[in-house]
Amino acid sequence: MTLTHRLILLVIAIVMAMLASGAYYAIDFTRNNISDEVRSSARLTMQLMTAALISGSAENQPQEQQILISHLQQLDDIRHLNIAVVRGDGTIIYPFSERRQRPRQSVPGWFVDLVKPPPAEYRKRIASPLIGTSEIVILADPLDEIQDAWQEARSIVFLILAFTLLCIVLMAIIIRRSLQPVNQISTGLGVIQSGDYAARLPHFNLPELNRLSQQFNHMAQVLDDQQRENRQLNKRLLSVQESERRHLSRELHDELGQSISAIKAMAVTLRQQTSDKPEGANAIIGVCNQMYGVVRDMMNRLRPVALEELGLVTAIERLVDGWNDRQEESFCALTIAGGFDSIHEDTAITLYRIVQEALTNAAKHAAAEKVEIRLERDDKGEIVLHIRDDGRGFDQSERGKGMGLLGMRERVEALNGKISLASEPDRGVSIDIQIPFASKAAEQD
């Protein structure tokens, strides 16, 4: 869960807690208010009826009773009260059933249960001059008051919900905008983690985030400078390495090769002079031939002659053909598209070494049956090298990078290129390389 979602949920939780507390207080206040209203109305009605009965001025009982009923009918307009008058002999002068019921709107039962006060019944005995001892009975009926409370609460709840929803939406917008710099910082760190040190953060309005942005940009600049310096050093190191290999190859050819040729010539002369026992001379000649083959292979590995004499395309073709001849259960399919005659020497040797290392890995580690190599130039003029094999592969998250793959990456990055590797167990290895094309004219410059 992101920080934005957590903050929004926290705001919603706080608002809901405040609304729940306010609702609890409002319900308790409404219940007490309804109870006080009903109690006050009952007491006032009781006093009025008592006064009416005691101060009766009719001459006979039926007339007195009629006057009492007339007073009670006038009290029907008092809400949430049911009134009855019972004489001492049990005669009901004004029963509950005669009270006119006013139309009521429906109120949810859960709201009635929350705010309804406890049942209340009020009784009072009085002595009237004409009708004798009587008892006034008043039953509290708070539904009318509850109905008014429900109408007010419903309006207030709708208003509060609309206001709360608006506040939550505004808070979500504010939180998202406030945390947008954090997302930019997180994205920048992800770019830095991927190895692209050219990422920079913009200026932020908040001083704290702006200081963080400045520190991030400084760190990225330092890493970018160090990476550029490392690439230059690595490029120089590879150049020195290839120069040393060229020197060793020439030394092997000029010194050791000539010495072996001289020994072989002397052995041939010796064989001709001692024709009766040529075995020793033949052995020397055989050893010289073997040593010369070993030296030739060493020279080819140190500095491929075909690369200098015949160019990149022919050198890679010979490299693949030689690999196919040595492998009995594997085959490498090579495809080359585009012109590479004017390619820079450093770029040519880099591509040759990468193909050479890929074939070595395929034979030594991958146990692949088929290897595909495609070398071409794309629409932008960049050199694209695709290498695929159907070998055993490996899990990139559990296995460290070998020296061969690390050497490929160093060579590609030294030429400001890009390399990506994908592999899964039992699904082979896939290597994609992009290198800017550099011509021999750039080398001369």
VENFENPE-V122396 format. One record per residue. N is the residue number from 1. RES is the residue in one letter. SS is DSSP state (helix for helix, strand for strand, loop for the rest). NEAR is the number of other C-alpha atoms within 10 Angstrom. D_FIRST is the distance of its C-alpha to the first C-alpha in Angstrom with 1 decimal. Layout:
[[N & RES & SS & NEAR & D_FIRST] [N & RES & SS & NEAR & D_FIRST]]
//
This chain:
[[1 & M & loop & 5 & 0.0] [2 & T & loop & 6 & 3.8] [3 & L & helix & 13 & 6.7] [4 & T & helix & 18 & 8.3] [5 & H & helix & 13 & 6.5] [6 & R & helix & 11 & 6.8] [7 & L & helix & 15 & 10.3] [8 & I & helix & 18 & 11.2] [9 & L & helix & 14 & 10.5] [10 & L & helix & 12 & 12.5] [11 & V & helix & 16 & 15.2] [12 & I & helix & 18 & 15.5] [13 & A & helix & 12 & 15.9] [14 & I & helix & 12 & 18.5] [15 & V & helix & 16 & 20.3] [16 & M & helix & 13 & 20.5] [17 & A & helix & 12 & 21.9] [18 & M & helix & 12 & 24.4] [19 & L & helix & 16 & 25.4] [20 & A & helix & 12 & 25.9] [21 & S & helix & 11 & 28.1] [22 & G & helix & 12 & 30.0] [23 & A & helix & 14 & 30.6] [24 & Y & helix & 13 & 31.9] [25 & Y & helix & 12 & 34.2] [26 & A & helix & 14 & 35.3] [27 & I & helix & 17 & 36.2] [28 & D & helix & 13 & 38.2] [29 & F & helix & 13 & 40.0] [30 & T & helix & 21 & 40.8] [31 & R & helix & 22 & 42.2] [32 & N & helix & 15 & 44.4] [33 & N & helix & 16 & 45.5] [34 & I & helix & 21 & 46.6] [35 & S & helix & 20 & 48.4] [36 & D & helix & 13 & 50.2] [37 & E & helix & 14 & 51.2] [38 & V & helix & 23 & 52.5] [39 & R & helix & 19 & 54.4] [40 & S & helix & 12 & 55.9] [41 & S & helix & 16 & 57.1] [42 & A & helix & 26 & 58.6] [43 & R & helix & 12 & 60.5] [44 & L & helix & 12 & 61.8] [45 & T & helix & 18 & 62.9] [46 & M & helix & 19 & 64.6] [47 & Q & helix & 12 & 66.6] [48 & L & helix & 14 & 67.7] [49 & M & helix & 19 & 68.9] [50 & T & helix & 19 & 70.7] [51 & A & helix & 13 & 72.5] [52 & A & helix & 16 & 73.4] [53 & L & helix & 23 & 74.9] [54 & I & helix & 15 & 76.7] [55 & S & loop & 12 & 78.3] [56 & G & loop & 17 & 79.4] [57 & S & loop & 13 & 82.8] [58 & A & loop & 14 & 83.8] [59 & E & loop & 9 & 87.2] [60 & N & loop & 10 & 86.3] [61 & Q & helix & 13 & 83.4] [62 & P & helix & 12 & 82.5] [63 & Q & helix & 14 & 82.3] [64 & E & helix & 19 & 80.2] [65 & Q & helix & 18 & 77.8] [66 & Q & helix & 13 & 77.6] [67 & I & helix & 17 & 76.8] [68 & L & helix & 19 & 74.1] [69 & I & helix & 17 & 72.5] [70 & S & helix & 12 & 72.7] [71 & H & helix & 15 & 70.8] [72 & L & helix & 20 & 68.2] [73 & Q & helix & 15 & 67.6] [74 & Q & helix & 10 & 67.1] [75 & L & helix & 17 & 64.4] [76 & D & helix & 17 & 62.5] [77 & D & helix & 13 & 60.6] [78 & I & loop & 11 & 58.9] [79 & R & loop & 18 & 55.4] [80 & H & loop & 19 & 53.8] [81 & L & strand & 23 & 57.2] [82 & N & strand & 22 & 59.5] [83 & I & strand & 24 & 63.0] [84 & A & strand & 20 & 66.0] [85 & V & strand & 24 & 69.4] [86 & V & strand & 17 & 71.3] [87 & R & strand & 19 & 75.0] [88 & G & loop & 15 & 76.4] [89 & D & loop & 9 & 77.9] [90 & G & loop & 10 & 74.5] [91 & T & loop & 11 & 75.1] [92 & I & strand & 14 & 71.9] [93 & I & strand & 14 & 72.9] [94 & Y & strand & 20 & 69.6] [95 & P & loop & 15 & 67.1] [96 & F & helix & 15 & 63.3] [97 & S & helix & 10 & 63.7] [98 & E & helix & 12 & 65.7] [99 & R & loop & 17 & 62.9] [100 & R & loop & 11 & 61.5] [101 & Q & loop & 11 & 57.9] [102 & R & loop & 10 & 56.0] [103 & P & loop & 7 & 53.4] [104 & R & loop & 9 & 49.8] [105 & Q & loop & 12 & 46.5] [106 & S & loop & 9 & 44.1] [107 & V & loop & 16 & 41.6] [108 & P & loop & 10 & 38.7] [109 & G & helix & 8 & 39.7] [110 & W & helix & 9 & 36.5] [111 & F & helix & 15 & 37.3] [112 & V & helix & 17 & 40.9] [113 & D & helix & 10 & 40.0] [114 & L & helix & 13 & 37.8] [115 & V & helix & 22 & 40.4] [116 & K & loop & 20 & 43.7] [117 & P & loop & 20 & 45.9] [118 & P & loop & 9 & 48.0] [119 & P & loop & 10 & 51.2] [120 & A & loop & 14 & 54.1] [121 & E & strand & 13 & 57.8] [122 & Y & strand & 14 & 60.6] [123 & R & strand & 12 & 64.3] [124 & K & strand & 13 & 67.4] [125 & R & strand & 15 & 71.1] [126 & I & strand & 17 & 73.6] [127 & A & strand & 15 & 77.4] [128 & S & strand & 18 & 78.7] [129 & P & loop & 15 & 82.4] [130 & L & loop & 19 & 82.8] [131 & I & loop & 17 & 80.2] [132 & G & strand & 14 & 80.2] [133 & T & strand & 14 & 77.3] [134 & S & strand & 22 & 74.0] [135 & E & strand & 18 & 70.3] [136 & I & strand & 19 & 67.6] [137 & V & strand & 19 & 64.3] [138 & I & strand & 21 & 61.1] [139 & L & strand & 18 & 57.9] [140 & A & strand & 21 & 54.6] [141 & D & loop & 19 & 52.6] [142 & P & loop & 23 & 49.4] [143 & L & helix & 19 & 48.1] [144 & D & helix & 19 & 49.3] [145 & E & helix & 19 & 47.6] [146 & I & helix & 21 & 44.4] [147 & Q & helix & 18 & 44.7] [148 & D & helix & 14 & 44.9] [149 & A & helix & 20 & 41.9] [150 & W & helix & 20 & 39.9] [151 & Q & helix & 13 & 40.8] [152 & E & helix & 11 & 39.8] [153 & A & helix & 17 & 36.6] [154 & R & helix & 12 & 35.6] [155 & S & helix & 10 & 36.2] [156 & I & helix & 12 & 34.3] [157 & V & helix & 14 & 31.3] [158 & F & helix & 11 & 31.2] [159 & L & helix & 12 & 31.4] [160 & I & helix & 13 & 28.7] [161 & L & helix & 12 & 26.3] [162 & A & helix & 12 & 27.0] [163 & F & helix & 12 & 26.7] [164 & T & helix & 16 & 23.4] [165 & L & helix & 14 & 22.0] [166 & L & helix & 12 & 23.4] [167 & C & helix & 15 & 21.9] [168 & I & helix & 17 & 18.4] [169 & V & helix & 13 & 18.8] [170 & L & helix & 12 & 20.4] [171 & M & helix & 16 & 17.8] [172 & A & helix & 19 & 15.0] [173 & I & helix & 14 & 17.4] [174 & I & helix & 12 & 18.3] [175 & I & helix & 16 & 14.8] [176 & R & helix & 18 & 14.1] [177 & R & helix & 12 & 17.5] [178 & S & helix & 13 & 17.3] [179 & L & helix & 14 & 14.2] [180 & Q & helix & 13 & 15.8] [181 & P & helix & 20 & 17.8] [182 & V & helix & 14 & 14.8] [183 & N & helix & 14 & 13.7] [184 & Q & helix & 15 & 17.4] [185 & I & helix & 19 & 17.6] [186 & S & helix & 12 & 14.8] [187 & T & helix & 14 & 16.7] [188 & G & helix & 22 & 19.9] [189 & L & helix & 19 & 19.0] [190 & G & helix & 13 & 18.1] [191 & V & helix & 15 & 21.5] [192 & I & helix & 19 & 23.2] [193 & Q & helix & 10 & 21.7] [194 & S & loop & 9 & 23.2] [195 & G & loop & 13 & 26.6] [196 & D & loop & 15 & 27.1] [197 & Y & loop & 22 & 28.1] [198 & A & loop & 14 & 29.2] [199 & A & loop & 17 & 25.9] [200 & R & loop & 20 & 26.3] [201 & L & loop & 19 & 24.3] [202 & P & loop & 12 & 25.8] [203 & H & loop & 14 & 27.1] [204 & F & loop & 14 & 24.7] [205 & N & loop & 9 & 26.1] [206 & L & loop & 11 & 24.5] [207 & P & helix & 10 & 26.8] [208 & E & helix & 9 & 24.2] [209 & L & helix & 15 & 22.2] [210 & N & helix & 16 & 25.5] [211 & R & helix & 13 & 26.7] [212 & L & helix & 16 & 23.6] [213 & S & helix & 21 & 24.4] [214 & Q & helix & 16 & 28.0] [215 & Q & helix & 13 & 27.3] [216 & F & helix & 19 & 25.0] [217 & N & helix & 19 & 27.8] [218 & H & helix & 13 & 30.4] [219 & M & helix & 15 & 28.6] [220 & A & helix & 21 & 28.2] [221 & Q & helix & 16 & 31.8] [222 & V & helix & 13 & 33.0] [223 & L & helix & 17 & 31.2] [224 & D & helix & 18 & 32.6] [225 & D & helix & 14 & 36.0] [226 & Q & helix & 13 & 35.9] [227 & Q & helix & 16 & 34.7] [228 & R & helix & 16 & 37.5] [229 & E & helix & 12 & 40.0] [230 & N & helix & 15 & 38.9] [231 & R & helix & 19 & 39.4] [232 & Q & helix & 16 & 42.8] [233 & L & helix & 13 & 43.8] [234 & N & helix & 17 & 42.6] [235 & K & helix & 20 & 44.6] [236 & R & helix & 13 & 47.6] [237 & L & helix & 13 & 47.2] [238 & L & helix & 18 & 47.2] [239 & S & helix & 15 & 50.1] [240 & V & helix & 12 & 52.0] [241 & Q & helix & 13 & 51.2] [242 & E & helix & 16 & 52.5] [243 & S & helix & 14 & 55.5] [244 & E & helix & 14 & 56.3] [245 & R & helix & 17 & 56.0] [246 & R & helix & 17 & 58.4] [247 & H & helix & 14 & 60.8] [248 & L & helix & 16 & 60.6] [249 & S & helix & 22 & 61.2] [250 & R & helix & 16 & 64.3] [251 & E & helix & 14 & 65.6] [252 & L & helix & 18 & 65.3] [253 & H & helix & 17 & 67.1] [254 & D & helix & 11 & 69.7] [255 & E & helix & 12 & 70.5] [256 & L & helix & 15 & 69.5] [257 & G & helix & 19 & 70.1] [258 & Q & helix & 14 & 73.6] [259 & S & helix & 15 & 74.4] [260 & I & helix & 20 & 73.5] [261 & S & helix & 16 & 75.6] [262 & A & helix & 13 & 78.5] [263 & I & helix & 16 & 78.4] [264 & K & helix & 21 & 78.4] [265 & A & helix & 14 & 81.3] [266 & M & helix & 15 & 83.3] [267 & A & helix & 21 & 82.5] [268 & V & helix & 17 & 83.9] [269 & T & helix & 12 & 87.0] [270 & L & helix & 16 & 87.4] [271 & R & helix & 19 & 87.2] [272 & Q & helix & 13 & 89.9] [273 & Q & helix & 11 & 92.2] [274 & T & loop & 13 & 91.8] [275 & S & loop & 10 & 91.9] [276 & D & loop & 8 & 93.2] [277 & K & loop & 12 & 89.9] [278 & P & loop & 15 & 87.0] [279 & E & helix & 12 & 84.3] [280 & G & helix & 13 & 83.3] [281 & A & helix & 20 & 83.0] [282 & N & helix & 16 & 81.0] [283 & A & helix & 12 & 78.6] [284 & I & helix & 17 & 78.1] [285 & I & helix & 21 & 77.6] [286 & G & helix & 14 & 75.0] [287 & V & helix & 15 & 73.1] [288 & C & helix & 21 & 73.3] [289 & N & helix & 15 & 71.9] [290 & Q & helix & 13 & 69.0] [291 & M & helix & 15 & 68.3] [292 & Y & helix & 21 & 68.5] [293 & G & helix & 13 & 66.0] [294 & V & helix & 12 & 63.6] [295 & V & helix & 18 & 64.1] [296 & R & helix & 18 & 63.6] [297 & D & helix & 13 & 60.2] [298 & M & helix & 15 & 59.2] [299 & M & helix & 20 & 60.2] [300 & N & helix & 14 & 58.3] [301 & R & helix & 14 & 55.1] [302 & L & helix & 19 & 55.6] [303 & R & loop & 21 & 56.5] [304 & P & loop & 22 & 56.8] [305 & V & helix & 16 & 60.1] [306 & A & helix & 17 & 59.2] [307 & L & helix & 19 & 56.4] [308 & E & helix & 13 & 58.9] [309 & E & helix & 10 & 61.8] [310 & L & loop & 11 & 60.3] [311 & G & loop & 17 & 56.8] [312 & L & helix & 22 & 53.2] [313 & V & helix & 20 & 53.5] [314 & T & helix & 13 & 56.5] [315 & A & helix & 20 & 55.2] [316 & I & helix & 23 & 51.9] [317 & E & helix & 15 & 54.0] [318 & R & helix & 14 & 56.3] [319 & L & helix & 17 & 53.4] [320 & V & helix & 20 & 52.0] [321 & D & helix & 15 & 55.4] [322 & G & helix & 11 & 56.2] [323 & W & helix & 18 & 52.9] [324 & N & helix & 16 & 53.7] [325 & D & helix & 10 & 57.1] [326 & R & helix & 12 & 55.9] [327 & Q & loop & 12 & 53.3] [328 & E & loop & 9 & 54.7] [329 & E & loop & 11 & 51.5] [330 & S & loop & 16 & 49.4] [331 & F & strand & 19 & 49.8] [332 & C & strand & 20 & 48.3] [333 & A & strand & 13 & 48.3] [334 & L & strand & 15 & 48.6] [335 & T & strand & 12 & 48.3] [336 & I & strand & 15 & 49.1] [337 & A & loop & 12 & 49.0] [338 & G & loop & 12 & 50.0] [339 & G & loop & 10 & 52.3] [340 & F & loop & 19 & 52.0] [341 & D & loop & 13 & 55.5] [342 & S & loop & 14 & 54.8] [343 & I & strand & 19 & 51.6] [344 & H & loop & 18 & 51.2] [345 & E & helix & 18 & 52.4] [346 & D & helix & 20 & 49.2] [347 & T & helix & 22 & 47.1] [348 & A & helix & 23 & 49.6] [349 & I & helix & 22 & 49.6] [350 & T & helix & 20 & 45.8] [351 & L & helix & 23 & 45.6] [352 & Y & helix & 19 & 48.4] [353 & R & helix & 18 & 46.8] [354 & I & helix & 21 & 43.4] [355 & V & helix & 21 & 45.2] [356 & Q & helix & 16 & 47.3] [357 & E & helix & 16 & 44.4] [358 & A & helix & 23 & 42.6] [359 & L & helix & 23 & 45.7] [360 & T & helix & 14 & 46.2] [361 & N & helix & 16 & 42.6] [362 & A & helix & 24 & 43.1] [363 & A & helix & 19 & 46.4] [364 & K & helix & 10 & 45.5] [365 & H & helix & 13 & 41.9] [366 & A & helix & 20 & 40.7] [367 & A & loop & 17 & 43.8] [368 & A & loop & 23 & 43.3] [369 & E & loop & 16 & 45.8] [370 & K & strand & 16 & 45.1] [371 & V & strand & 21 & 44.0] [372 & E & strand & 15 & 43.5] [373 & I & strand & 19 & 43.9] [374 & R & strand & 15 & 43.9] [375 & L & strand & 21 & 44.9] [376 & E & strand & 18 & 45.0] [377 & R & strand & 19 & 44.7] [378 & D & loop & 12 & 42.2] [379 & D & loop & 7 & 42.9] [380 & K & loop & 8 & 41.9] [381 & G & loop & 13 & 44.5] [382 & E & loop & 15 & 42.0] [383 & I & strand & 21 & 42.7] [384 & V & strand & 21 & 40.4] [385 & L & strand & 20 & 40.7] [386 & H & strand & 16 & 39.1] [387 & I & strand & 20 & 39.6] [388 & R & strand & 22 & 38.8] [389 & D & strand & 25 & 39.9] [390 & D & loop & 18 & 39.5] [391 & G & loop & 22 & 39.5] [392 & R & loop & 17 & 37.5] [393 & G & loop & 21 & 34.7] [394 & F & loop & 19 & 32.2] [395 & D & loop & 12 & 28.6] [396 & Q & loop & 13 & 27.3] [397 & S & loop & 8 & 24.6] [398 & E & loop & 7 & 27.2] [399 & R & loop & 8 & 30.4] [400 & G & loop & 9 & 31.3] [401 & K & loop & 11 & 33.0] [402 & G & loop & 9 & 36.7] [403 & M & helix & 9 & 39.3] [404 & G & helix & 14 & 40.3] [405 & L & helix & 16 & 36.9] [406 & L & helix & 11 & 36.5] [407 & G & helix & 15 & 40.0] [408 & M & helix & 20 & 39.1] [409 & R & helix & 18 & 36.1] [410 & E & helix & 20 & 38.3] [411 & R & helix & 24 & 41.0] [412 & V & helix & 23 & 38.8] [413 & E & helix & 21 & 37.0] [414 & A & helix & 24 & 40.5] [415 & L & loop & 20 & 41.4] [416 & N & loop & 15 & 38.2] [417 & G & loop & 18 & 37.1] [418 & K & strand & 15 & 33.9] [419 & I & strand & 17 & 33.4] [420 & S & strand & 10 & 30.7] [421 & L & strand & 13 & 30.9] [422 & A & strand & 15 & 29.5] [423 & S & strand & 18 & 30.5] [424 & E & loop & 15 & 29.7] [425 & P & loop & 12 & 31.8] [426 & D & loop & 13 & 34.9] [427 & R & loop & 14 & 33.9] [428 & G & loop & 21 & 35.7] [429 & V & strand & 23 & 34.8] [430 & S & strand & 17 & 34.4] [431 & I & strand & 17 & 35.0] [432 & D & strand & 15 & 35.0] [433 & I & strand & 20 & 36.7] [434 & Q & strand & 21 & 37.4] [435 & I & strand & 22 & 40.1] [436 & P & loop & 17 & 41.8] [437 & F & loop & 19 & 45.4] [438 & A & loop & 20 & 47.9] [439 & S & strand & 17 & 51.7] [440 & K & helix & 14 & 54.7] [441 & A & helix & 10 & 55.6] [442 & A & helix & 9 & 52.5] [443 & E & helix & 11 & 53.7] [444 & Q & helix & 7 & 57.2] [445 & D & loop & 5 & 55.7]]
//
